[in-house]
């Protein structure tokens, strides 16, 4: 039996500590600031003001806090104020009133920085207010990771009474990819983006996350381990990363080369290999990925009756997506409204799942590897990304919304704020919206305590390896093809650099078995091979003969992945008969790439025809010579016999 998949290993791996680390990072690591007030200040004063974060062109951030304290007591109180920063470095710390500088002590306490302004000179009478300003700079709010700038504002407690939080980002950092949560106001001038939050409504007990820069680049190296445990030859397939609406793949090398590469119904690229009896095979794929941020215009989306009929296959139940389970049907009915758009109903389901399921604190101790949607609905406290995705997909399908699963890598920062790869696989969801198409959402990353919302927008940290819609179990993503006796890092991903990526040039080969002769139609074939790195779309192949006749089947191929091949039969015939003649066969290849840029490749093959009669000269000579030799032998025999008689 062919054992090339260790599904249990895959589930435990990608449901393990990496996603849990990510959730703690979203809640804690990026909560750069935590305002801590003394008991006297908390009990005797109110604090109101405006905090402005101004990111500079070099990524440094100037923080300016305009603060107003009010004495709530009947007596005179000296305010005390301590600002605790989860930062490693700050500079240019200043405090001042409108007319006077205020001394500030900067202290280090473990891994934190404490700012202590000296406010002893500012005692306040009952109901008296005191306004002042605190400013400092840090390089740790805006971080550049690859091609992307990540900006993370601090966690703001509900006790912090800032009336306004303002973020200013220079356009030199690149176009806005996403911001979460959405601010109450957005504006821009030729040089700056500006975002405004009302703390009481939008940033209470939350941090804000924003991304700028457009496209993110990654380099990857993937290993697949296949094993044939039978005594017969078998065939096995592996799934290669494929293009998506938000992802462009460059498959640069695949060793060894497959027998073929095909495209399945979910547009996965499946490379096929033949394994000898008891053979073990390691396959290495290297390449690059471009990942594009997405913003979804759900305002212009349609209703269920606008869905294409061909998508009904994505409403069917599958193992782990129990669409007809009574609890699933009941919950889907409660969450959706036929009078609402597909996007509105999907949002309702998404919000339910992210609020209902609780991420397992110890996923390795769960009672089973994958619960499925129905069990997840009954056991919400042991969920990992598989349950978040399975339940979302099943509820969407039960509500009549086409949905499918995405498996890949969620590439996230490590605790020391430097981008690093956690080394695990992740699962999220894709559903279909009329007039928009397939959109990706991540319920796991959007669940508490995360402050990121990946429904109306999608980031550049999700790398797709496979899409599962026609089935809930296969194809398997890279990283899950494990060898029983081998420990190896099968998924290696790192941030890439902006380089000029090579374009695909198709390889062509025109062949005829018996050469070309006049008088007859000569049968042959044109072989096409895509050596990579790009996937080609709408490949159109046309033939045209010059001084010869051609019968070739013009073809159009919707998707032509790297390392795939195509053979097209054709016939050629010379225009002359009795003498040598030549002509040209032109093969025109027209196609487009992921970005809809068109390309054309024209190959001209010179074809020389040998007169048909020349093919008969040698046979005639051989036949004639043999006949003459046979006749001479007969004559000699006859002569000898006559001589004996005489």
HUBELNOR-V10784 format. One record per pair of residues at least 12 apart in sequence whose ideal C-beta (glycine too) atoms are under 6 Angstrom apart, sorted by the first residue. I is the first residue (numbers start at 1). J is the second residue. Records with the same first field share a line. If there is no record, write none. Layout:
I=J, J
This chain:
1=229
2=228, 234, 236
3=227, 229
4=226, 227, 236, 481
5=476
6=482
8=369
9=482
10=480
11=369, 370
13=424
14=424, 425, 426
15=363, 384
16=363
18=422, 424
19=385
22=412
26=450
27=449
29=415
30=152, 207
31=155, 207
32=86, 154
33=85, 154
34=84
35=160
36=82, 84
38=80
40=80
41=79, 80
44=72, 73, 77
45=69, 79
46=70
47=69, 161
48=68, 161, 163
49=66, 67, 68, 162
50=66, 164
51=65, 162, 165
52=64, 166
53=167
54=168
55=142, 169
57=170, 172
59=142
60=137, 139
61=138, 141, 142
62=137
63=136
64=135
65=134
66=133
67=132
68=129, 131
69=130
70=129
71=124, 126, 128
74=126
76=123, 125
77=124
78=120, 123
79=119
81=117
82=114, 116
83=115
84=112, 114
85=113
86=112
87=113, 138, 140
90=113, 136, 138
91=137
92=137
93=106, 136
94=135
95=117, 134
96=133
97=132
102=117
103=118
104=117
143=417
145=419
146=216, 495
147=213, 216, 217
148=211, 213, 216, 460
149=173, 212, 213
150=211
151=210
152=209
153=207, 208
154=207
155=207
156=199, 203
158=204, 205
162=199
165=197, 199, 203
166=196
167=195
168=192, 194
169=193
170=192
171=191
173=212
174=212, 213, 214
175=214
176=212
177=211, 293
178=211, 293, 457
179=210
180=209, 452, 453
181=202
183=195, 196, 197
184=196, 198, 202
206=451
207=451
209=452
215=290, 292
216=291, 460
217=290, 496
218=289, 493, 496
219=288, 494, 496
220=493
221=286, 492
222=285, 478, 491
223=284, 490
224=238, 283, 481
225=282, 481, 482, 483
226=281
227=280
228=275, 279
231=277
232=277
233=276
234=275
235=274
236=273
237=270, 272
238=271
239=268, 270, 466, 475
240=269, 271
241=465
242=268, 269
243=535, 594
244=464
246=292, 294
247=291, 464
248=290, 594
249=289
250=287, 288, 501, 533
251=287, 532, 533, 562
252=286, 287, 532, 533
253=286
254=285, 563
255=284
258=271, 272, 273
259=272, 274
260=272
261=561, 563, 564
263=559
265=470
266=467, 469, 470
268=466, 467, 475
269=561
288=496
289=463
291=460
293=460
294=458
295=457
296=439, 456
298=343
301=341, 343, 433, 434, 435, 436
302=434, 435
303=341
304=400
306=434
307=434
311=402, 432
314=402, 404, 469
315=397
318=471, 472
319=472
320=372, 390, 472
321=373, 393, 394, 472
322=373, 374, 394
323=394, 397, 398
325=374
327=377
328=394, 398
329=398
332=395, 398, 399
335=348, 349, 352
336=399
342=401, 433, 434
343=433
345=399
346=401, 431
349=395, 396
350=443, 455
353=391, 392, 443
354=443, 446, 447
356=380
357=380, 383, 388
358=380, 381
359=383
360=382, 384
363=384
366=382
370=386
371=387
372=390
373=390, 391, 394
376=391
385=426, 427, 444
386=427
388=443, 444
389=405, 427, 428, 429
392=429, 443
393=429
396=431
401=431
402=432
403=431
404=430, 468, 469
405=468
406=428, 430, 464, 467
407=427, 465, 466, 477
408=463, 464, 465
409=463, 493
410=426, 461, 462
411=461
419=495
421=493
425=479
428=442
429=441
440=458
441=454, 455
442=454
465=477, 478
478=491
479=491
504=534
506=528, 530, 589, 601
507=529, 531
508=528, 603
509=527
510=526, 605
511=524
512=524
516=607, 609
517=610, 612, 615
518=574, 576, 577, 609, 611, 612
519=577, 612
521=571, 573
522=572
523=571
525=567, 569
526=568
527=567
528=566
529=565
530=560, 562, 564
532=562
534=593
535=561
536=560, 591
537=592
538=592
539=557, 560, 591
540=556, 590
541=555, 589
542=554, 588
544=586
545=585
546=583, 584
547=583
548=572, 574, 583, 607
549=573
550=572
551=571
552=570
555=568
574=609
578=611
579=611
581=609
582=608
583=607
584=604, 606
585=605, 607
586=604
587=603
588=602
589=601
